[in-house]
Amino acid sequence: MATPIRYRVDLTDRLHHLVRVRVTVPEELAAGARLVLPVWTPGSYMVRNYSHHVQTIRATDPTGDSVPVTPDGITAWRLPDDVTGPVDVELELYANDLSVRTNHVDDHHALLIPAATFPYLDGATDRLHEVELPPHPAGHRTFSLLPAGDEPNTFVAQDRDHLIDSAFEVGDLPHIDFEVAGVPHTFVWAGHGGAPDLRQIAQDTTAIGEACLALFGSELPTDRYVFLCAGWDQGGGGLEHRDGSVLQMPIRTFQDPDLTARFQSLVAHEYLHLWNVKRLVPADLVEPDYEHPTHSPSLWVAEGWTAYYDELLPTRAKVWTPRRLLDTLRDTWERVDTTPGVRLQALRQASHEAWTKHYLRDENSPNVMTDYYGHGSLVAFELDLRLRQADPEGDGLDTVFRTLWSRHANTPEGYTEQDVLEAIAEVGNDDLADLIDTRVGAPQPPEIDEALLATVGLRVTDAGNGPATPDLGVQVTEADDGITLTSVLRDGPAWRGGLTGGDRLIAIDGATVARGELERALRAHAPDDEVAVTVTRGPRLLTRTVQLGEPRRRWKLAARDDATEQQAATFERWAGRTLDEVTER
């Protein structure tokens, strides 16, 4: 057997956010060896240049003498052609960026993302990769998405891709072990407090996992699964891995019902990636290039369809109420429909340009791009409804997913968009496949009308919750120190009035507007009123006249009073709940 690539991690200086990683280059590979630190991590399509965090790099031969290390590109290094191995290469990394894509170590925990931590060896990517990670200090424990090795504190990846597609968390951290369909699972909470109810988390996650299993009608495609969840001041997100995921949520998530529901949706999203993305893989991502962007036009399926099911699955698992499902669908629908970029950038284009637009946003992004998560999930909703309209006793998009899984899961070539369209045509028909091809190929929102909604016994109705607010045509960020116009929507009232994203709102008609006061200030006016909006733009104080627009309609999805037995039955097949359970709450 070929000599494994071995790494050793030193966390003894974690208080200063430093990690030292030693990789041993085997003797037979040492001469001219090229080591590469990836520029991106799977599931997060943005060049991050992890080499930015490399503080020092040095190499030594078996006698302890220094070996020159020469840069070879932005994120790689090469050993001399005449070196005699084995050679130890040690990197010191600075790790103080807490996200699901980057490293963060301190006295509380150590989150290590392999793409940002372990340089791989060109020409040896198919070998075993062993990581020795002694927990530090005493009493801390290492949680790994990799299986344990034979030696203490070691973990073994079958190859480079397996290593990069894993993660580590070290600390004296609350955790719980449980099973889904007989498969061991672990949930780890790395927040500073937060009082998570681990038993409830395990119970809800088990139900969601079983709903995923029912969707694909197969065994779990892993023999173990680990959730590593960091709690921080704010923000949230997740990153899927082959046999686990890294999550991030606000520290007090479990004291807030809406944040808890968001957490449950995140669990469903990353868990569904066990199937969709990690084993049912877009063709372009089967053999990723970790030194350069790896584009794929299929993220509207990989992420958009997953985003659709991360709302359905908690409902089917009876973790969410049907009301929360419908309100979340409504919010996504409204957000997509009011984003100007939906009519400028096609879904397929958004998927391909994720590297340069989705993850590199600025104040003008909503005007020029669409979100393949939300927009993709709405296309999935339309497709699901059209399939169920044609066959009310069928399983709609579930069947398309199962068809793709049976044909393309774990194949060396993955799946293409054409494979997706063929599966849609088989479950539905050629016209439906052509329609979806148009939906993702042209810059347009989906078309979901009353007739489609009636398929599952739903209708659109006014929400009727309070007075309407004239439209200013902006997206805002509110903080204690004021309100920022995060984005000014193209051709809207503020746009026509000469405001721009990044302006800080000071006053409307001479009256100051503080955090939480914007809607009340606008409600003092009627649509078409002209108001003086005062902002700061850098060092300048500006006042612009803005003619307010019509209020955005407040609406919701509700159960039809005249729903037929067939529509009610179709709703239950779709949501896993009865139509009678759709209440106001």
C-alpha positions as CSV (number, residue, x, y, z in Angstrom):
1,M,0.0,0.0,0.0
2,A,1.3,3.5,-0.9
3,T,2.5,5.5,2.1
4,P,-0.3,7.7,3.4
5,I,0.0,11.5,3.5
6,R,0.2,12.3,7.2
7,Y,-0.6,15.6,9.0
8,R,-0.2,16.6,12.6
9,V,-2.1,19.6,14.1
10,D,-0.7,21.6,17.0
11,L,-3.3,23.7,18.9
12,T,-1.0,24.7,21.9
13,D,-1.1,28.4,20.8
14,R,-4.8,28.5,20.1
15,L,-5.3,31.4,22.6
16,H,-3.6,33.6,20.0
17,H,-5.7,32.1,17.1
18,L,-2.6,30.2,15.8
19,V,-2.7,26.6,14.4
20,R,0.4,24.8,13.3
21,V,0.1,22.0,10.8
22,R,2.9,19.6,9.8
23,V,2.5,17.5,6.7
24,T,5.0,14.7,6.1
25,V,5.9,14.3,2.4
26,P,6.8,10.6,1.8
27,E,10.3,9.8,0.7
28,E,9.3,8.6,-2.8
29,L,7.4,11.8,-3.5
30,A,9.7,14.4,-1.9
31,A,11.9,15.4,-4.8
32,G,10.1,18.3,-6.6
33,A,7.0,17.8,-4.5
34,R,4.3,20.4,-5.0
35,L,2.0,21.3,-2.1
36,V,-1.3,23.1,-2.7
37,L,-3.6,24.9,-0.2
38,P,-7.0,25.1,-1.9
39,V,-8.5,28.4,-2.8
40,W,-12.1,27.4,-2.1
41,T,-14.0,24.8,-0.2
42,P,-16.8,22.5,-1.6
43,G,-20.3,23.9,-1.3
44,S,-19.1,27.5,-1.1
45,Y,-18.4,28.8,-4.6
46,M,-16.0,31.7,-4.0
47,V,-12.3,32.0,-4.3
48,R,-11.1,32.7,-0.7
49,N,-7.3,32.3,-1.1
50,Y,-6.8,30.5,2.2
51,S,-3.0,31.1,1.8
52,H,-3.7,34.6,3.1
53,H,-3.8,33.1,6.6
54,V,-0.4,31.3,6.2
55,Q,2.0,33.1,8.6
56,T,5.1,31.0,8.0
57,I,6.1,27.9,6.1
58,R,9.3,25.9,6.5
59,A,10.5,22.4,5.7
60,T,13.1,20.1,7.2
61,D,14.7,16.9,6.0
62,P,15.2,13.7,8.1
63,T,18.4,15.2,9.7
64,G,16.6,18.3,10.8
65,D,18.3,20.5,8.2
66,S,16.2,23.2,6.5
67,V,14.9,22.6,3.0
68,P,14.1,25.5,0.7
69,V,10.4,26.0,0.0
70,T,9.7,27.9,-3.2
71,P,6.3,29.6,-4.0
72,D,4.7,28.0,-7.1
73,G,1.7,30.2,-7.9
74,I,-0.4,32.1,-5.4
75,T,-1.4,29.2,-3.2
76,A,1.2,26.4,-3.7
77,W,4.8,25.7,-2.8
78,R,7.5,23.4,-4.3
79,L,10.3,21.4,-2.8
80,P,13.7,21.1,-4.5
81,D,14.2,18.5,-7.2
82,D,17.2,17.0,-5.4
83,V,15.8,16.8,-1.8
84,T,16.0,13.4,0.0
85,G,12.8,12.6,1.9
86,P,10.8,12.2,3.8
87,V,10.3,15.9,4.3
88,D,8.3,17.6,7.0
89,V,6.6,20.9,5.9
90,E,5.1,23.0,8.7
91,L,2.7,25.9,8.3
92,E,1.6,28.3,10.9
93,L,-1.9,29.5,10.2
94,Y,-3.9,32.4,11.7
95,A,-7.4,31.3,12.5
96,N,-9.8,34.0,13.7
97,D,-12.6,34.1,11.2
98,L,-15.7,32.3,12.4
99,S,-17.8,31.1,9.6
100,V,-18.7,27.7,8.2
101,R,-16.0,28.1,5.5
102,T,-13.0,29.3,7.5
103,N,-11.0,28.4,10.6
104,H,-11.6,29.8,14.1
105,V,-9.6,28.8,17.2
106,D,-9.5,30.3,20.6
107,D,-9.6,29.1,24.3
108,H,-13.2,27.9,23.9
109,H,-13.1,25.9,20.7
110,A,-11.2,25.1,17.5
111,L,-13.1,24.8,14.3
112,L,-10.9,23.6,11.4
113,I,-12.1,23.6,7.8
114,P,-9.7,21.2,5.9
115,A,-9.5,23.3,2.7
116,A,-8.2,26.2,4.8
117,T,-5.9,23.9,6.9
118,F,-4.3,21.0,5.0
119,P,-2.2,21.5,1.9
120,Y,-2.5,18.5,-0.4
121,L,0.3,16.9,-2.5
122,D,0.0,16.9,-6.2
123,G,0.2,13.4,-7.6
124,A,-0.8,11.8,-4.3
125,T,-4.5,12.8,-4.1
126,D,-5.7,9.1,-4.2
127,R,-3.7,8.0,-1.2
128,L,-4.9,7.7,2.4
129,H,-4.7,11.0,4.3
130,E,-4.2,10.6,8.0
131,V,-4.7,13.5,10.5
132,E,-3.3,13.4,14.0
133,L,-5.1,16.0,16.1
134,P,-4.4,15.8,19.8
135,P,-7.1,17.8,21.7
136,H,-5.8,20.7,23.7
137,P,-6.1,21.5,26.6
138,A,-6.8,18.5,28.8
139,G,-10.5,17.8,29.0
140,H,-11.2,18.9,25.5
141,R,-12.3,16.4,22.9
142,T,-12.0,16.2,19.1
143,F,-15.1,15.8,17.0
144,S,-14.4,14.8,13.4
145,L,-16.4,14.1,10.3
146,L,-13.7,11.6,9.4
147,P,-13.6,8.1,10.9
148,A,-11.1,7.4,13.7
149,G,-7.8,5.8,12.8
150,D,-6.1,2.9,14.6
151,E,-3.8,5.2,16.6
152,P,-5.1,7.6,19.4
153,N,-6.2,11.0,18.2
154,T,-5.9,10.1,14.5
155,F,-8.5,10.3,11.7
156,V,-8.4,8.8,8.3
157,A,-9.6,10.0,4.9
158,Q,-9.8,7.7,1.9
159,D,-8.3,10.3,-0.4
160,R,-7.7,14.1,-0.7
161,D,-11.3,14.8,-1.6
162,H,-12.5,12.9,1.5
163,L,-10.2,15.0,3.7
164,I,-11.2,18.3,2.1
165,D,-14.9,17.3,2.4
166,S,-14.7,16.9,6.2
167,A,-14.3,19.2,9.3
168,F,-13.1,19.2,12.9
169,E,-14.2,20.8,16.1
170,V,-12.2,20.7,19.3
171,G,-13.4,21.7,22.8
172,D,-15.2,20.8,26.0
173,L,-18.5,21.1,24.2
174,P,-22.1,20.1,24.8
175,H,-23.1,17.3,22.5
176,I,-25.6,14.5,22.1
177,D,-25.5,11.1,20.3
178,F,-28.6,9.7,18.7
179,E,-29.6,7.5,15.7
180,V,-31.5,8.0,12.5
181,A,-32.6,4.7,10.9
182,G,-30.1,2.9,13.1
183,V,-27.2,5.1,11.9
184,P,-25.1,6.9,14.6
185,H,-25.4,10.7,14.6
186,T,-23.8,13.4,16.8
187,F,-24.8,17.0,17.3
188,V,-22.1,19.3,18.8
189,W,-22.9,22.8,20.1
190,A,-19.9,25.1,20.1
191,G,-21.7,28.3,21.2
192,H,-20.7,30.2,24.3
193,G,-23.8,29.1,26.4
194,G,-27.1,29.5,24.6
195,A,-28.7,26.7,26.6
196,P,-29.6,24.4,23.7
197,D,-32.1,21.7,24.5
198,L,-30.0,18.8,23.1
199,R,-32.7,16.2,23.6
200,Q,-35.2,18.3,21.6
201,I,-32.6,19.0,18.9
202,A,-31.9,15.3,18.6
203,Q,-35.7,14.5,18.5
204,D,-36.4,17.1,15.8
205,T,-33.3,16.2,13.8
206,T,-34.3,12.5,13.9
207,A,-37.7,13.4,12.5
208,I,-36.2,15.5,9.7
209,G,-33.8,12.8,8.9
210,E,-36.5,10.3,8.6
211,A,-38.4,12.6,6.3
212,C,-35.4,12.9,4.1
213,L,-35.1,9.1,4.0
214,A,-38.8,8.8,3.0
215,L,-38.2,11.3,0.2
216,F,-35.6,9.1,-1.5
217,G,-37.0,5.8,-0.4
218,S,-33.5,4.3,0.3
219,E,-31.2,3.7,3.1
220,L,-29.1,6.5,4.6
221,P,-26.1,6.9,2.3
222,T,-23.6,7.1,5.2
223,D,-22.7,5.0,8.2
224,R,-22.3,8.0,10.5
225,Y,-23.2,11.7,10.5
226,V,-21.9,14.7,12.6
227,F,-23.4,18.2,13.0
228,L,-20.8,20.8,14.1
229,C,-22.8,23.9,15.1
230,A,-21.1,27.1,16.2
231,G,-23.1,29.7,18.1
232,W,-22.1,33.4,17.6
233,D,-23.5,36.9,18.1
234,Q,-25.4,37.0,14.9
235,G,-25.7,35.6,11.4
236,G,-26.1,32.0,10.3
237,G,-25.5,29.5,7.6
238,G,-24.3,26.0,6.8
239,L,-21.9,24.0,4.7
240,E,-22.5,20.5,3.7
241,H,-19.9,17.8,3.9
242,R,-19.8,14.1,2.8
243,D,-20.7,12.7,6.2
244,G,-21.7,15.8,8.2
245,S,-22.1,19.5,8.2
246,V,-20.9,22.7,9.8
247,L,-23.7,25.1,11.0
248,Q,-23.6,28.5,12.5
249,M,-26.5,30.2,14.3
250,P,-27.0,33.1,16.7
251,I,-26.1,32.3,20.2
252,R,-29.7,32.6,21.6
253,T,-31.3,30.6,18.7
254,F,-33.2,28.2,21.0
255,Q,-34.9,31.0,23.0
256,D,-36.5,32.4,19.8
257,P,-39.2,30.3,18.0
258,D,-38.4,32.0,14.6
259,L,-34.7,31.4,15.0
260,T,-35.4,27.8,16.1
261,A,-37.4,27.2,12.9
262,R,-34.6,28.7,10.9
263,F,-32.2,26.3,12.6
264,Q,-34.5,23.4,11.7
265,S,-34.7,24.5,8.1
266,L,-30.9,24.7,8.1
267,V,-30.6,21.2,9.5
268,A,-33.0,19.9,6.7
269,H,-31.0,21.8,4.0
270,E,-27.6,20.4,4.9
271,Y,-28.9,17.0,5.7
272,L,-30.6,16.7,2.3
273,H,-27.2,17.4,0.8
274,L,-26.3,13.9,1.9
275,W,-28.2,12.9,-1.2
276,N,-28.4,16.0,-3.4
277,V,-24.8,17.3,-4.1
278,K,-22.7,14.8,-2.1
279,R,-23.8,11.7,-3.9
280,L,-26.1,13.0,-6.6
281,V,-23.4,15.3,-8.0
282,P,-23.5,17.9,-10.8
283,A,-21.2,16.7,-13.5
284,D,-18.9,19.7,-13.3
285,L,-18.3,19.2,-9.6
286,V,-17.4,15.5,-9.7
287,E,-13.7,16.3,-10.0
288,P,-13.3,19.9,-8.7
289,D,-10.2,21.9,-9.3
290,Y,-9.2,23.3,-5.9
291,E,-6.8,25.9,-7.4
292,H,-9.4,27.6,-9.6
293,P,-13.1,28.2,-9.7
294,T,-15.1,25.1,-10.8
295,H,-18.3,26.5,-12.5
296,S,-21.5,24.6,-12.8
297,P,-24.8,25.7,-14.4
298,S,-26.8,23.3,-12.2
299,L,-26.8,25.1,-8.8
300,W,-30.5,25.8,-9.3
301,V,-30.9,22.1,-8.8
302,A,-28.1,21.5,-6.3
303,E,-29.1,24.4,-4.0
304,G,-32.4,25.6,-5.3
305,W,-34.2,22.3,-5.0
306,T,-32.6,21.7,-1.7
307,A,-33.8,25.1,-0.5
308,Y,-37.4,24.1,-1.5
309,Y,-37.3,20.9,0.5
310,D,-35.7,22.5,3.5
311,E,-39.1,24.1,4.0
312,L,-41.2,21.0,3.1
313,L,-39.2,18.5,5.1
314,P,-39.6,20.1,8.6
315,T,-43.4,20.2,7.8
316,R,-43.5,16.6,6.8
317,A,-41.5,15.7,9.9
318,K,-44.2,17.6,12.0
319,V,-41.5,19.9,13.3
320,W,-43.1,22.9,11.5
321,T,-46.8,23.7,11.3
322,P,-48.3,24.0,7.8
323,R,-48.8,27.8,8.5
324,R,-45.0,28.3,8.9
325,L,-44.4,26.4,5.7
326,L,-46.9,28.6,3.8
327,D,-45.6,31.8,5.3
328,T,-42.0,30.9,4.5
329,L,-43.0,30.0,0.9
330,R,-44.8,33.4,0.7
331,D,-41.8,35.2,2.0
332,T,-39.5,33.6,-0.6
333,W,-42.0,34.2,-3.4
334,E,-42.3,37.9,-2.4
335,R,-38.6,38.4,-2.1
336,V,-37.8,36.9,-5.5
337,D,-40.7,38.8,-7.2
338,T,-39.6,42.2,-5.9
339,T,-35.9,41.7,-6.7
340,P,-35.2,43.6,-10.0
341,G,-32.3,41.3,-10.9
342,V,-34.7,38.4,-11.4
343,R,-35.6,40.0,-14.7
344,L,-31.9,40.6,-15.7
345,Q,-30.1,37.4,-14.8
346,A,-31.3,33.9,-15.6
347,L,-31.1,31.1,-13.1
348,R,-28.7,29.1,-15.2
349,Q,-26.5,32.2,-15.5
350,A,-26.7,32.9,-11.8
351,S,-25.5,29.3,-11.1
352,H,-22.5,29.7,-13.4
353,E,-21.7,33.2,-12.0
354,A,-21.9,32.2,-8.4
355,W,-18.2,32.8,-8.1
356,T,-18.3,36.4,-9.2
357,K,-21.8,37.6,-8.1
358,H,-23.6,35.5,-5.6
359,Y,-20.8,35.4,-3.0
360,L,-19.4,38.9,-3.9
361,R,-22.4,41.1,-3.3
362,D,-22.6,44.9,-3.1
363,E,-25.3,47.5,-2.7
364,N,-26.3,47.0,-6.4
365,S,-26.5,43.2,-6.4
366,P,-30.3,43.0,-6.1
367,N,-30.6,45.1,-9.3
368,V,-28.4,42.8,-11.4
369,M,-28.6,39.3,-10.1
370,T,-31.0,36.6,-8.9
371,D,-30.5,34.2,-6.0
372,Y,-30.4,30.6,-7.2
373,Y,-31.4,29.4,-3.7
374,G,-34.7,31.3,-3.4
375,H,-35.4,31.7,-7.1
376,G,-34.5,28.0,-7.7
377,S,-36.8,26.9,-4.9
378,L,-39.7,28.8,-6.5
379,V,-39.1,27.1,-9.8
380,A,-39.1,23.8,-7.9
381,F,-42.4,24.8,-6.3
382,E,-43.9,25.6,-9.7
383,L,-42.6,22.3,-11.1
384,D,-43.9,20.3,-8.2
385,L,-47.4,21.9,-8.5
386,R,-47.6,21.3,-12.3
387,L,-46.6,17.6,-11.8
388,R,-49.2,17.2,-9.1
389,Q,-51.8,19.0,-11.2
390,A,-51.2,16.5,-14.0
391,D,-51.2,13.6,-11.5
392,P,-52.9,14.5,-8.2
393,E,-52.3,11.0,-6.8
394,G,-48.6,11.1,-7.7
395,D,-45.6,12.4,-5.8
396,G,-44.6,15.3,-8.0
397,L,-41.1,16.5,-7.7
398,D,-40.3,13.7,-5.2
399,T,-40.5,11.3,-8.1
400,V,-38.2,13.3,-10.2
401,F,-35.7,13.4,-7.4
402,R,-36.0,9.6,-6.9
403,T,-35.5,9.1,-10.7
404,L,-32.3,11.1,-10.7
405,W,-31.1,9.3,-7.6
406,S,-31.7,5.9,-9.1
407,R,-29.8,6.8,-12.3
408,H,-27.0,9.1,-11.3
409,A,-26.2,8.7,-7.6
410,N,-22.5,7.8,-7.0
411,T,-21.7,7.6,-10.7
412,P,-18.3,8.7,-11.9
413,E,-19.9,11.2,-14.4
414,G,-22.5,12.7,-12.1
415,Y,-25.6,14.3,-13.7
416,T,-26.1,17.1,-16.3
417,E,-28.9,19.6,-16.8
418,Q,-30.0,17.4,-19.7
419,D,-30.4,14.5,-17.3
420,V,-32.6,16.6,-15.1
421,L,-34.8,17.7,-18.0
422,E,-35.1,14.1,-19.2
423,A,-36.3,13.0,-15.7
424,I,-38.8,15.9,-15.7
425,A,-40.1,14.8,-19.1
426,E,-40.4,11.2,-18.0
427,V,-42.3,12.0,-14.8
428,G,-44.3,14.8,-16.5
429,N,-44.0,15.4,-20.3
430,D,-41.7,17.0,-22.9
431,D,-43.7,20.3,-22.7
432,L,-43.1,20.6,-19.0
433,A,-39.4,19.9,-19.4
434,D,-39.2,22.6,-22.1
435,L,-41.0,25.0,-19.8
436,I,-38.5,24.4,-17.0
437,D,-35.7,24.8,-19.4
438,T,-37.1,28.2,-20.4
439,R,-37.6,29.1,-16.7
440,V,-33.9,28.6,-15.9
441,G,-32.6,29.8,-19.3
442,A,-34.4,33.2,-19.4
443,P,-34.4,36.0,-16.8
444,Q,-37.9,35.6,-15.5
445,P,-39.7,34.6,-12.3
446,P,-41.8,31.4,-12.2
447,E,-45.6,31.6,-12.9
448,I,-47.6,30.3,-10.0
449,D,-51.3,31.2,-10.5
450,E,-54.5,30.4,-8.6
451,A,-55.2,27.3,-10.7
452,L,-51.8,25.8,-9.8
453,L,-52.3,26.6,-6.1
454,A,-55.7,25.1,-6.2
455,T,-54.0,21.7,-7.0
456,V,-53.1,21.5,-3.3
457,G,-56.2,23.4,-2.0
458,L,-54.5,26.8,-1.6
459,R,-55.3,30.3,-2.6
460,V,-53.8,33.8,-2.3
461,T,-55.6,36.1,0.1
462,D,-55.0,39.5,1.8
463,A,-53.1,39.2,5.0
464,G,-55.0,42.1,6.6
465,N,-52.4,42.8,9.3
466,G,-52.3,46.5,9.9
467,P,-52.1,49.7,7.8
468,A,-50.2,49.6,4.5
469,T,-46.9,51.4,4.1
470,P,-46.1,53.5,1.0
471,D,-43.2,52.1,-0.8
472,L,-39.8,53.8,-0.7
473,G,-38.2,51.1,-2.9
474,V,-35.2,50.2,-0.7
475,Q,-33.7,47.4,1.3
476,V,-32.4,48.6,4.7
477,T,-30.1,47.5,7.5
478,E,-31.1,48.9,10.9
479,A,-28.7,49.3,13.8
480,D,-28.5,51.2,17.0
481,D,-26.5,54.0,15.3
482,G,-29.1,54.4,12.5
483,I,-30.5,53.1,9.2
484,T,-28.5,52.3,6.1
485,L,-30.1,51.9,2.7
486,T,-28.4,48.6,1.9
487,S,-29.8,48.6,-1.6
488,V,-31.9,51.0,-3.6
489,L,-34.0,49.0,-6.0
490,R,-33.8,49.8,-9.7
491,D,-36.5,52.0,-11.1
492,G,-38.2,52.3,-7.7
493,P,-39.2,55.5,-5.9
494,A,-35.8,56.0,-4.1
495,W,-33.9,55.2,-7.3
496,R,-35.9,57.8,-9.3
497,G,-35.3,60.3,-6.5
498,G,-31.5,60.0,-6.7
499,L,-30.8,57.9,-3.6
500,T,-28.2,55.1,-3.8
501,G,-27.2,52.0,-1.9
502,G,-25.0,52.8,1.1
503,D,-26.7,56.1,1.9
504,R,-27.4,56.5,5.6
505,L,-30.9,57.7,6.3
506,I,-31.1,60.7,8.6
507,A,-34.6,62.2,8.2
508,I,-37.8,62.3,6.3
509,D,-39.4,65.7,5.8
510,G,-37.0,67.2,8.4
511,A,-37.9,64.7,11.2
512,T,-35.2,62.3,12.2
513,V,-35.8,58.6,11.7
514,A,-34.1,56.2,14.1
515,R,-34.0,52.4,14.3
516,G,-37.4,50.9,14.1
517,E,-39.1,54.1,13.0
518,L,-39.0,53.9,9.2
519,E,-42.3,52.2,8.6
520,R,-44.1,54.6,11.0
521,A,-42.5,57.6,9.3
522,L,-43.7,56.4,5.9
523,R,-47.2,55.6,7.1
524,A,-47.6,59.3,7.9
525,H,-47.8,59.8,4.1
526,A,-49.9,58.5,1.2
527,P,-48.8,56.9,-2.0
528,D,-47.6,59.5,-4.6
529,D,-46.7,62.0,-1.8
530,E,-43.4,63.7,-2.3
531,V,-41.2,63.6,0.7
532,A,-37.8,65.1,1.4
533,V,-35.4,62.3,2.3
534,T,-32.1,63.4,4.0
535,V,-29.1,61.1,4.0
536,T,-25.4,61.1,4.5
537,R,-23.3,59.9,1.6
538,G,-19.7,59.7,2.8
539,P,-18.9,63.2,4.2
540,R,-21.8,64.8,2.4
541,L,-25.3,65.6,3.8
542,L,-27.9,65.4,1.0
543,T,-31.6,65.9,0.7
544,R,-33.5,64.3,-2.2
545,T,-37.2,64.5,-3.2
546,V,-38.8,61.1,-3.5
547,Q,-42.3,60.4,-4.7
548,L,-43.6,57.4,-2.7
549,G,-45.0,54.4,-4.5
550,E,-48.0,52.2,-3.9
551,P,-47.8,49.9,-0.9
552,R,-46.6,46.4,-1.5
553,R,-49.6,44.1,-1.2
554,R,-49.7,42.2,2.1
555,W,-50.8,38.7,1.3
556,K,-50.6,35.1,2.4
557,L,-51.3,31.6,1.3
558,A,-54.5,30.1,2.8
559,A,-56.6,27.0,2.5
560,R,-59.5,27.2,0.0
561,D,-62.9,27.1,1.6
562,D,-64.1,25.2,-1.4
563,A,-61.2,22.7,-1.6
564,T,-62.3,19.3,-3.0
565,E,-61.5,16.0,-1.4
566,Q,-58.9,15.4,-4.1
567,Q,-57.2,18.8,-3.5
568,A,-57.1,18.1,0.2
569,A,-55.6,14.6,-0.4
570,T,-53.0,16.1,-2.8
571,F,-52.1,18.7,-0.1
572,E,-51.5,15.9,2.4
573,R,-49.3,14.0,-0.1
574,W,-47.3,17.2,-0.7
575,A,-46.9,18.6,2.8
576,G,-47.4,15.5,5.0
577,R,-50.1,17.3,6.9
578,T,-53.8,17.8,6.4
579,L,-55.3,20.9,4.8
580,D,-57.4,21.3,8.0
581,E,-54.2,22.1,9.8
582,V,-53.6,25.2,7.8
583,T,-54.7,27.8,10.4
584,E,-54.0,31.4,11.1
585,R,-51.2,30.5,13.5
